[in-house]
Amino acid sequence: MRIKPFKALHPSCELAAQVAAVPYDVVDTREAAELARGNPWSFLHVTRPEIDLPPGTDSHAEAAYRQASEAFQMFRRQMILQEEPRPCYYLYRLIMDGRMQTGLVACCAVDDYRDEIIKTHEKTRQDKEDDRTRHIDQVNAHDEPIFITYRDRPEINAQVAAILATPPLYDFTPSDGIRNTLWRVDRTDALTQAFACVPVAYIADGHHRSAASVRIAVERRKRESLPGLDREYNWFMAVIFPAGQLKILPYNRCVRDLNGLTSTQFLERLRAAGFAVTPRGSASPDQPGHVSVFLEGNWMDMAWPPVESRDPIASLDVTVLQERLLAPILGIRDPRTDQRIEFVGGIRGTGELEERVRSGRSAVAFSMYPTLVEQMMAIADAGQIMPPKSTWFEPKLRSGLFVHSLE
């Protein structure tokens, strides 16, 4: 894969913790406004610009995209974001619950995405892709990085380890307890050459942003009579992590009703469909092929025999749940559009599932065993698309610590 260093825009050491913000798509407008309250330097003013517009303003309104651009330019004018004098890489390390992951901050070639050297596993939605295209184009920068992974390579790990032994540029821990540390990498040639030997990489998170970046590159090439591959719009910003350091959290499911069944009838249908259902004390399954089901205040274990198939999607727990239970028993034919199902990221814990059922918001909840990173990569290698809401990566990358200008 092709990568290159870039002249990043980033905050000073003193302001890094104030600027750093959660990604735009993990909070709604109200939550973003609350997080940015009293902090004029929160990067949410750029990524969630509607928080600075009159209440009720649509986040997709033209005024919101203009506001994002104005906020970004203000950050630059007031030197909240300062440009590196020369192109460089960064190492970005996050530590959550004692688990560490370290990725390289770099720019990736748009054409590697188009040529499927950088692979996807998720289908994008047109409205979300349009939104990110307008946002990036208006701001004229990649203001949030794409989360990319690759199969571990010892020669890259050795280079990274040597850099981590040097003093960092930033080191801070926000209120969520996730430690963020950043190193500047001035000597870039060795890492560029090492990644040139990586045959394929995978988008873990940020499918809409990457698709939008490609669209912008294609559109701007058309406007130039002699477009050059050295133009910044031909590269998008990413943090590239070795797969061995990553962990996927479960993406759990809640369903509002039992599709006209009583609880007893529902359990009878499960057993008739070949599921083994037994009481259990744990709210989380401890192995694939098992789902913990919360129904009428009790947790049960639901299991099935191993799926014998060469299709990497067929063996996923979320596939079995959808095809053998959600669709035929609960009537959830299209989980992307059916309003009766809700998806709950594993970061919220199983207590969230219990609360939704006990409150009556949902009739039943399903606590899943997490998808494995290797499963995700196998599906991408097969050119297939994972079922919706199959992966939840934590920790999330903070926004505002580095920005790639398209100027």
C-alpha positions in Angstrom: 0.0 0.0 0.0 1.1 3.5 -0.7 1.4 6.0 2.2 2.9 9.4 2.5 3.7 12.0 5.2 1.9 15.2 5.2 2.0 18.7 6.8 -0.6 18.1 9.5 -2.5 20.9 11.2 -2.6 20.2 14.9 -3.1 22.0 18.2 -0.3 23.0 20.5 0.6 20.7 23.4 -1.2 23.1 25.8 -4.4 23.0 23.9 -4.5 19.3 22.7 -6.8 18.1 25.4 -9.2 20.9 24.9 -9.3 20.5 21.1 -9.6 16.7 21.0 -13.1 15.6 20.5 -15.1 12.4 20.0 -15.9 11.5 16.4 -18.9 13.3 14.8 -20.9 10.1 14.4 -20.9 8.8 18.0 -22.9 11.7 19.4 -26.1 13.5 18.3 -26.5 17.3 18.2 -27.6 17.5 21.8 -24.8 15.4 23.1 -22.2 17.3 21.0 -23.5 20.7 22.3 -23.2 19.5 25.9 -19.7 18.2 25.4 -18.6 21.5 23.8 -20.3 23.7 26.3 -17.9 26.2 27.7 -15.0 25.0 25.5 -14.6 27.2 22.4 -11.7 25.1 21.2 -13.5 21.8 21.1 -13.2 20.3 17.6 -16.9 19.5 17.7 -17.4 23.1 16.6 -16.0 21.9 13.2 -17.4 18.4 13.0 -20.8 19.2 14.6 -21.2 22.8 13.4 -25.0 22.9 13.9 -24.3 23.3 17.7 -23.4 26.9 16.9 -26.5 27.6 14.8 -30.1 28.4 16.0 -31.7 25.4 17.8 -33.4 23.0 15.4 -31.1 23.7 12.5 -30.7 20.6 10.3 -27.2 19.2 10.5 -27.4 18.7 6.7 -28.5 22.3 5.9 -26.3 24.4 3.8 -25.8 26.7 6.7 -24.2 23.9 8.7 -21.6 23.2 6.1 -20.7 26.9 5.8 -20.5 27.0 9.6 -18.1 24.1 9.6 -15.8 25.9 7.1 -16.0 29.1 9.1 -15.1 27.4 12.4 -12.2 25.6 10.8 -10.8 28.8 9.3 -11.2 30.5 12.7 -9.2 27.6 14.3 -6.4 28.3 11.8 -6.5 32.1 12.1 -6.3 32.0 15.8 -3.5 29.4 15.7 -5.5 26.8 17.5 -4.4 24.6 14.7 -0.9 25.1 13.5 0.6 23.6 10.3 3.8 21.5 10.4 6.6 23.1 8.5 7.5 19.9 6.8 5.7 16.6 6.0 5.9 14.0 8.7 4.1 11.0 10.2 2.8 10.5 13.7 2.3 7.5 16.0 -1.0 7.6 17.8 -1.4 5.3 20.9 -4.6 4.8 22.8 -4.8 2.9 26.1 -8.2 1.7 27.3 -8.8 -0.6 30.2 -5.1 -1.5 30.2 -5.2 -2.5 26.5 -2.9 -0.6 24.1 -3.1 0.0 20.4 -0.7 2.1 18.4 -1.3 3.2 14.8 0.6 5.3 12.2 -1.0 8.6 11.2 -0.4 8.9 7.4 -2.1 9.7 4.1 -3.2 6.8 2.0 -3.6 6.9 -1.8 -7.2 7.3 -3.0 -6.3 5.0 -5.9 -5.4 2.2 -3.5 -9.0 2.3 -2.3 -10.3 2.3 -5.9 -8.0 -0.6 -6.8 -9.1 -2.6 -3.6 -5.7 -2.6 -2.1 -7.5 -0.9 0.8 -10.6 -3.1 1.2 -14.0 -2.4 2.6 -16.5 -4.7 4.4 -19.5 -2.3 4.8 -22.1 -1.0 2.4 -22.3 2.8 2.5 -25.6 4.8 2.6 -26.0 7.4 -0.1 -27.3 10.1 2.3 -24.3 9.6 4.7 -21.8 9.6 1.9 -23.3 12.8 0.4 -23.1 14.4 3.9 -19.4 13.6 4.3 -18.7 14.6 0.7 -20.2 18.1 1.3 -18.6 18.5 4.7 -15.0 17.6 3.5 -15.4 19.6 0.3 -16.6 22.7 2.2 -14.0 22.5 4.9 -11.4 21.6 2.3 -9.7 19.2 4.6 -9.9 15.7 6.0 -10.8 16.7 9.5 -11.3 13.2 10.9 -9.1 10.2 10.2 -10.1 6.8 8.7 -9.5 3.8 10.9 -7.5 1.2 8.9 -5.9 -2.1 9.9 -3.5 -4.6 8.3 -2.0 -7.9 9.2 0.9 -7.5 11.6 4.4 -7.2 10.1 7.4 -7.6 12.5 9.6 -5.1 10.6 6.9 -2.4 11.1 6.4 -3.3 14.7 10.2 -3.0 15.3 10.3 0.5 13.8 7.3 1.6 15.9 8.8 0.2 19.1 11.9 2.3 18.6 9.9 5.5 18.1 7.7 4.8 21.2 10.9 4.9 23.3 11.3 8.7 22.5 9.5 11.6 24.2 5.9 12.1 22.9 4.4 15.3 21.5 1.1 14.9 23.4 0.1 12.7 26.4 -3.3 13.3 28.0 -6.3 11.4 29.4 -9.8 12.9 28.8 -12.7 12.3 31.2 -13.5 9.0 29.5 -10.3 7.5 30.9 -8.8 6.7 27.5 -5.1 7.8 27.4 -4.1 9.5 24.2 -0.4 9.8 23.3 1.1 11.2 20.0 4.6 11.1 18.7 5.9 13.1 15.7 7.9 11.0 13.2 10.3 13.2 11.2 12.3 10.3 9.5 9.7 8.9 7.2 11.4 6.9 4.5 11.8 3.6 6.3 8.1 3.5 7.3 7.1 4.5 3.7 9.1 1.6 2.4 7.9 -0.8 5.0 4.3 -0.1 4.2 5.0 -0.5 0.5 5.4 -4.2 1.3 1.9 -4.4 2.9 -0.2 -6.2 0.2 -3.6 -5.2 1.5 -5.2 -3.1 4.2 -8.8 -2.9 5.5 -11.1 -0.1 6.6 -12.2 -0.9 10.1 -14.2 2.3 10.7 -14.9 5.3 8.4 -16.4 3.8 5.3 -18.5 6.9 4.5 -15.6 9.3 5.0 -13.3 7.2 2.8 -15.9 6.9 0.1 -16.5 10.7 0.3 -12.8 11.3 0.0 -12.6 9.2 -3.2 -15.6 11.1 -4.7 -13.9 14.5 -4.0 -10.7 13.3 -5.6 -12.5 12.1 -8.7 -14.5 15.3 -9.0 -11.5 17.6 -8.6 -9.5 15.6 -11.1 -12.3 16.3 -13.6 -12.0 20.0 -13.0 -8.3 20.1 -13.6 -6.9 19.9 -17.2 -3.7 18.3 -16.0 -4.4 16.7 -12.6 -1.4 15.4 -10.7 -1.2 12.6 -8.3 0.8 14.8 -6.0 -2.3 16.9 -5.3 -3.4 16.6 -1.7 -7.0 15.6 -2.6 -5.6 12.3 -4.0 -4.7 11.2 -0.5 -6.9 10.7 2.6 -5.8 10.8 6.2 -5.9 7.6 8.2 -4.6 5.9 11.4 -3.2 2.5 10.4 -3.2 -0.2 13.2 -1.8 -3.7 13.2 -4.7 -6.1 13.5 -3.2 -8.0 16.4 -3.7 -5.0 18.7 -7.4 -4.4 17.9 -10.4 -5.7 19.7 -14.0 -5.6 18.4 -16.7 -5.2 20.9 -20.1 -6.9 20.4 -22.9 -5.1 18.6 -26.0 -6.2 20.5 -29.7 -6.2 19.4 -33.0 -5.3 21.0 -36.4 -5.9 19.5 -39.5 -3.9 20.5 -42.0 -6.8 20.5 -42.3 -10.6 20.0 -44.2 -10.4 16.8 -47.5 -11.3 18.4 -46.0 -14.3 20.4 -46.2 -14.8 24.1 -42.9 -15.4 25.9 -43.7 -19.1 26.1 -44.6 -19.3 22.4 -41.4 -17.5 21.5 -39.2 -20.0 23.5 -41.1 -22.9 21.9 -40.4 -21.4 18.4 -36.7 -21.1 19.3 -36.4 -24.7 20.3 -38.4 -25.8 17.2 -35.9 -23.9 15.1 -33.0 -26.0 16.5 -31.7 -23.6 19.2 -30.8 -25.0 22.6 -32.1 -22.7 25.3 -31.0 -23.0 28.9 -31.0 -20.6 31.9 -27.7 -18.9 32.6 -26.2 -16.5 35.1 -23.9 -14.6 32.7 -25.2 -11.7 30.5 -22.4 -12.3 27.9 -21.7 -15.4 25.8 -18.2 -16.8 26.3 -17.8 -18.4 22.9 -19.0 -18.1 19.3 -22.2 -20.0 18.5 -23.9 -18.7 21.7 -26.1 -15.7 22.3 -27.3 -14.5 25.7 -31.0 -13.7 25.6 -32.7 -11.4 28.1 -36.4 -12.0 28.4 -38.8 -11.1 31.2 -36.1 -10.3 33.6 -33.9 -13.4 33.1 -30.8 -14.3 31.0 -30.8 -17.5 29.0 -28.1 -19.1 26.8 -29.1 -19.8 23.2 -26.8 -22.1 21.3 -26.6 -23.9 17.9 -24.4 -26.5 16.3 -21.3 -25.1 14.3 -22.2 -23.8 10.9 -20.4 -25.9 8.2 -19.9 -23.5 5.3 -17.0 -22.0 3.2 -18.9 -18.8 3.1 -17.3 -16.5 5.8 -20.5 -14.6 6.3 -22.7 -17.7 6.9 -20.8 -18.6 10.1 -21.1 -15.2 11.8 -23.3 -15.2 14.9 -25.1 -12.1 13.6 -25.9 -14.0 10.4 -27.3 -17.0 12.2 -29.4 -14.8 14.5 -30.8 -12.8 11.6 -31.5 -15.7 9.3 -32.8 -18.3 11.8 -34.5 -16.1 14.4 -35.0 -12.4 13.7 -36.4 -12.9 10.2 -38.5 -16.1 10.5 -39.6 -15.8 14.1 -39.7 -12.1 14.9 -40.4 -10.8 11.4 -37.3 -8.6 11.1 -36.8 -9.0 7.3 -34.5 -6.0 6.8 -32.5 -5.0 9.9 -31.3 -1.9 8.0 -34.7 -0.4 7.8 -37.0 -2.1 10.3 -37.9 0.3 13.1 -38.7 -2.6 15.5 -35.0 -3.5 16.0 -32.4 -1.4 17.7 -28.6 -1.9 17.8 -26.6 -1.2 21.0 -22.8 -0.9 20.9 -21.0 -3.1 23.3 -19.4 -0.1 25.0 -22.8 0.5 26.7 -22.6 -2.8 28.5 -25.3 -5.4 29.0 -26.9 -3.3 31.7 -28.3 -1.1 28.9 -30.0 -4.2 27.4 -31.6 -5.1 30.7 -32.8 -1.5 31.2 -34.4 -1.4 27.8 -36.3 -4.6 28.4 -37.3 -3.8 32.0 -38.6 -0.4 30.9 -40.8 -1.8 28.2 -38.8 -0.1 25.4 -37.9 -3.6 24.1 -39.4 -7.0 24.6 -36.2 -9.1 24.2 -32.5 -8.4 24.0 -29.7 -10.4 22.5 -26.1 -10.1 23.9 -23.7 -11.2 21.1 -20.2 -12.7 21.1 -18.0 -10.2 19.3 -17.0 -10.6 15.7 -13.3 -11.3 15.3 -10.9 -9.0 13.4 -9.8 -12.0 11.3 -13.4 -12.7 10.3 -13.8 -9.1 9.2 -10.7 -9.4 7.0 -11.7 -12.7 5.6 -15.1 -11.3 4.5 -13.3 -8.3 2.9 -10.9 -10.6 1.1 -13.8 -12.5 -0.3 -15.2 -9.3 -1.7 -18.3 -9.6 0.5 -20.2 -7.2 2.7 -20.7 -7.8 6.4 -24.2 -7.8 7.9 -25.2 -4.5 9.3 -24.0 -3.6 12.8 -21.5 -6.4 13.0 -18.5 -4.6 14.4 -17.9 -2.0 17.1 -14.3 -0.9 17.5 -13.1 0.7 20.7 -11.4 3.0 21.6 -12.6 5.6 19.1 -10.0 7.9 17.5 -10.1 11.5 18.8 -10.8 14.2 16.2 -8.8 17.5 16.0 -5.4 16.1 17.0 -4.3 16.1 13.3 -6.0 17.4 10.2 -5.0 17.0 6.5 -5.6 20.1 4.5 -6.5 19.7 0.8 -5.0 23.1 -0.1 
